[in-house]
Amino acid sequence: MADSPSGCRGARPVISASWLRCRWAGVSAEIRTAPRALDRDAVAEAREAHPLGRHLPVLRGLLGQAADESEHLLLIADAEGHALWSHAPPRLRRAADAVGLREGFCWSECSVGTNGIGTALATGRPEYVYATEHLARVLHPWSCAGAPVRDPDTGAVIGCIDISATADRLHPAVLGLVAAAARLVESRLELEMQIRDERLRERYLRHLRGLEGGTAALVTGTGRVLAAEPEGWRGMRLPAPADGARMVLPDGRTALAESLGEVFLLRIPDPGEPVGDRPSLTLSLLGDPPHALLDGLPLPLSLRHAEILALLALNPRGLSAERLSAQMYGDEGNPATVRAEIHRLRGQLGGLLAAKPYRLECEVEADFLIVRRLLEGGRREDLAEAARLYRGELLPRSESPALRAERDELAVRLRCRLLDAGDPEALWIHAHTPTGQDDLEIWQRLAGVLPPGDPRHAAVRSRIHRVLTGEEP
């Protein structure tokens, strides 16, 4: 590897620093192409999950025409430098393909050396790399300008927008264009975040008001304060909360984080009040295996104990041994069997599992109960959130008559609402869950409601073909 770019002295500091990183990574200047990191199916999956996919039409509209007219190539990569989308005029495509300037190839610095994408991702700033400033000699005929895109919630870099061209065609001013495109996408991501925040405030603000003036805050899973009493807390960023965790705030006071499903309630107790005097039980029973948290700590669950907790969550006033036995085992159930299981479960929950009738003496939240409440609402956002939370059927291995009925009702209600509403986002989310991935009607409905030009059409057509033919992905 050469000591400096193209053997030239006096390289720009950003380039010298990049070459030094590449030296540490062991990248060779003789590399012939960027390495392929993702096959076609992996690219499709990465596109589906990436937040920039929703804004691809805007980027293509802003940069695609300019690329065609000026013989430039548009490349959009994820935070690891994997190229997920590319757009190039036909005359440039063959040359670009020869060095890996297309989907599936990795353009991180440690993969291919100094370049517009990898160096911008490494520095976190828009960067321009001219011709011989590239580490790899095969890239010396090229110049490129890349700008990272940040998540407005966490501040983390989530991707990079790059324009590349032959060195005689790419003007350094293009760096300003890609930087402006990145800022535009970030502003759209921030608008999406603000819309989600407002929806969460509408849904959960009652929990603050219910404290009747007590100091509290609604906090996202990343620690952003959505609403607070007093109002001065709003806008603060706190450490990411965990259900049942005790948190020390900047003013030195201790708060208790309580999961409300989509957000956390952070409550400052009154003077003299013990923190966390009423434990919190969070059940995740959609899909398999079941999970539970007790005051933020994992609670080991057998299938039988998960069934008991699900039935008690459905019946907060409690169940007698006879009724609990009937709901678990049907007419052939034996209350003595239930009492034995309750005894074992009480070994984990202690006094939180009360008797006569059997009931839970703690705050209980469950994913399937949240989905039920969301389906009762008529808003589009509620349906999309229900689809997001529905990761699978309720305790799919359970043979409990009552839970089988609840499982079937929840699945049918969600599916019918999705098909009736025809909301593209909710259908897209559900189509990628275990229950929706092979549901032909869901995929066909999605194909019919996606707007023209939506980049997800190709993935939907591919999935419909696989479901119809039985081909493996």
Secondary structure, DSSP 8 states (H G I E B T S, - for coil): --SSGGG-SS--HHHHHHHHHHHHHT--TT--S--B---HHHHHHHHHH-GGGGGHHHHIIIIIHHHHHHT-EEEEEETT-BEEEEE--HHHHHHHHHTT-STTBB--HHHH-S-HHHHHHHHTS-EEE-GGGSSSGGGTTEEEEEEEEE-TTT--EEEEEEEEEETTT--TTHHHHHHHHHHHHHHHHHHHHHHHHHHHHHHHHHHHHTTTT--EEEE-TTSBEEEEESGGGTT-B-----TT-EEE-TTS-EEEEEE-SSSEEEE---TT--TT-S-EEEEE-BSSS-EEEETTEE----HHHHHHHHHHHH-TT-B-HHHHHHHHHGGG--HHHHHHHHHHHHHHHGGGEETTTBEE-SEEEEHHHHHHHHHHS--HHHHHHHHHH--S-BSTT---HHHHHHHHHHHHHHHHHHHHH--HHHHHHHHTSTTTTT-HHHHHHHHHHS-TT-TTHHHHHHHHHHHHHT---
